[in-house]
Amino acid sequence: MYRVTTVSTGLLTVLAACALLAACGQPADEAPPPPATPAEQPAAAPAPAPAPAQPAERAPAADAVSVDADGVAQVRIGSTDQMQYTVREFAVDAGQAVELTLVHEGRLQAQVMGHNVVILKKGEEAMAFGTEVMAQGGSMDNDYLPQGMRDRVIAYTRMIGGGETTSVSFTAPDEPGEYVFVCTFPGHFGAMTGKMIVR
């Protein structure tokens, strides 16, 4: 009797241990996996950088020229204290009468920020011509256009300062093409250039 009881108690102990292990389904020393988390939202794309400011457009050739009742091309070019022409090109007909008006839209005096318009003959280059003006004795007295260089230009205005206006009349060349114009004030000829287009 004693022996049967002992066997039954041992068997019950083994069965209870098996039932406990089956109920757990995994060893007690292993941690359950972390609960699933919702998918993370993708980071918002950064806002695009603003587009860089574009430089102001220069007046096209058509806006710089009007033709009066006599067929004369009236050309108006502004100039500024920032060493700029407001018109970088204009177009006229071959052999057409032209009246070019230069307006200094700034405030600085001619001795400090003077401007002129010198239209060069074909084959002349603005930088080379402007550099030679200085070497040949260009000054305010000769409008930064020495007498010995004037046969290399089609037309030129006098040198003016802020608030002043000057004009020059000439006949456009008979040969179509592009003719450079430039301000010959010291240091300006590198930036203040443009072209007259003869059709």
Buried (B, 14 or more C-beta within 10 A) or exposed (E): EEEEEEEEEEEEEEEEEEEEEEEEEEEEEEEEEEEEEEEEEEEEEEEEEEEEEEEEEBBEBEEBBEEEEEEBBBBBBBBBBEBBBBBBBBBBBEEBBBBBBBBBBBEBBBEEBBBBBBBBEEEBEBEEBBEBBBEEEBEEEBBBBBEEBEEBBBBBBBBBBBEBEBBBEBEBBEEEEEBBBBBBBEEBBEEBBBBBBBE
